[in-house]
Amino acid sequence: MTRGKQKIEAQRRNAERNQKPKGSQLEARAAALKTVCPICKAQLANYNQLSDHYASKHPKETVPPPSSS
């Protein structure tokens, strides 16, 4: 069993090791969403997702060109 300074150092190392990662997936996801559907305002990551979104949610509409999204 460790005593004194060794114990304090071991507790500090364990606390650092067990610390949760900084930031959340929600914050990272919000930063990654760059394309917005002009019809329903759904946020999407890229143009390919926008075209898939149009195919499933707005089949009667035409997909806007990549430069405008």
C-alpha positions in Angstrom: 0.0 0.0 0.0 1.3 3.4 -0.9 1.7 6.2 1.6 2.1 9.9 1.6 3.2 11.5 -1.6 2.9 8.3 -3.6 -0.8 8.0 -2.6 -1.5 11.6 -3.5 0.2 11.2 -6.9 -1.7 8.0 -7.6 -5.0 9.6 -6.7 -4.2 12.6 -9.0 -3.3 10.3 -11.9 -6.4 8.2 -11.5 -8.6 11.3 -11.4 -7.0 12.5 -14.6 -7.5 9.1 -16.2 -11.1 8.9 -15.2 -12.0 12.4 -16.2 -14.7 12.6 -18.8 -13.7 13.9 -22.3 -14.2 17.6 -22.8 -16.9 18.8 -25.0 -20.0 16.9 -26.1 -21.1 15.1 -29.2 -23.9 17.6 -29.6 -21.5 20.5 -29.8 -19.4 18.7 -32.4 -22.5 17.8 -34.4 -23.7 21.4 -34.4 -20.3 22.6 -35.7 -20.4 20.0 -38.5 -23.8 20.8 -39.8 -23.3 23.3 -42.6 -26.1 22.7 -45.1 -29.7 23.7 -44.5 -32.7 22.5 -46.4 -34.4 25.6 -47.7 -37.9 24.0 -47.4 -38.0 22.6 -43.9 -34.8 24.1 -42.5 -33.3 20.7 -41.5 -29.6 21.0 -40.9 -27.4 18.5 -42.9 -23.7 17.9 -43.1 -23.1 17.9 -46.8 -24.7 18.1 -50.3 -25.0 14.3 -50.6 -27.2 14.2 -47.5 -29.2 17.1 -48.9 -29.9 15.2 -52.1 -30.9 12.1 -50.1 -33.1 14.3 -47.9 -34.8 15.7 -50.9 -35.4 12.2 -52.3 -37.1 11.0 -49.1 -38.8 14.2 -47.7 -39.5 16.4 -50.7 -39.8 14.1 -53.7 -41.8 16.5 -55.8 -39.2 19.3 -55.5 -35.9 19.6 -57.3 -32.6 19.6 -55.4 -30.9 23.0 -55.5 -27.4 23.2 -57.0 -24.4 22.5 -54.6 -23.2 26.2 -54.7 -26.5 27.5 -53.2 -26.6 25.1 -50.2 
